[in-house]
Amino acid sequence: MAIGNPQKKDNYRSMTLRRFFIPVLLFFALIPVAHAQMTAVELQGLCTSRYDVDAGMCAGYIKAIAEELMADSDPRARVCLSPAIGPQTLVENVQRSWAERAPQPQDFASDSVAGVLKDRFRCI
């Protein structure tokens, strides 16, 4: 006499697999949505937010663009930053530039920040 019903065990395994694979598939299906380009206006909102988390995301985003541009192999695209220039200085320069010429709603944040940094910190 066998203990347990084999058909119930198969159903249980099937349910367990479905419960695991459906969230995993949804996760991988939504990755492209999570990596959508941020606009310059959205970044500007983070930079002017009164919340520390938003300000930190703004500074980190701008610092990451600066580091990418410093390592660029194209000398025309490269920026030169002193180690003394911190993220807050970069944010202030970007905000000053946006105050002079407001970003357009369709501008990508990465392009807008890169343009400001190339103008203000061009290698001589």
Secondary structure, DSSP 8 states (H G I E B T S, - for coil): --SS-HHHHHHHHHHHHHHHHHHHHHHHHHHHHHT---BHHHHHHHHT-SSHHHHHHHHHHHHHHHHHHHT-S-TTT-B---TT--HHHHHHHHHHHHHHS---TT-BHHHHHHHHHHHHSB--
